[in-house]
Amino acid sequence: MQLYLGRPTKALNTMSKNLTKQEVILRQEQEKMLKGSTDNIAPSEHLIEGQVEIFNTLVNEMKASNILSNLDVYVLDECATSIYWLRYIDDIINRNPDNLFDKQVMTTREKYLKSFQRCCNELSLSPQSRAKLGNINIAKKEQDTDPILNALKVIK
């Protein structure tokens, strides 16, 4: 199995690369071991009410993807906090557009925007990431149901 240093490794169910049966089995075992449990995906106690609402919305919307685990709570906390404060800062700007020229307001907004973008990348929240995952899942289903490919798998 080759490791590519320039790009982050993808989860097995989101990969478009063809792997041998042995590679698939090894990856499945490793991912299952490293994923962790999914029984305690809950917001941290330090989050305030609005942040908890955002956290819960993120979790509810992502349940269908089945990619979250307890280990993601920290990223979800950070994402909920970033979204909350971005909304707050945007409200300040909307109420008084002169705040667009306030260096401290804009620097703080930029800090939370970078944090949000990093969280989106980590959680595959961008439309581009979701589309890519969707396309990979469709290709996998087509590959699994293709009679010719299934016949070739038997020959291997």
PyMOL commands that set and color helices and strands:
alter all, ss='L'
color gray80, all
select helices_A, chain A and resi 12-14+21-35+49-65+70-95+97-101+103-123+127-145+147-155
alter helices_A, ss='H'
color red, helices_A
deselect
rebuild
show_as cartoon
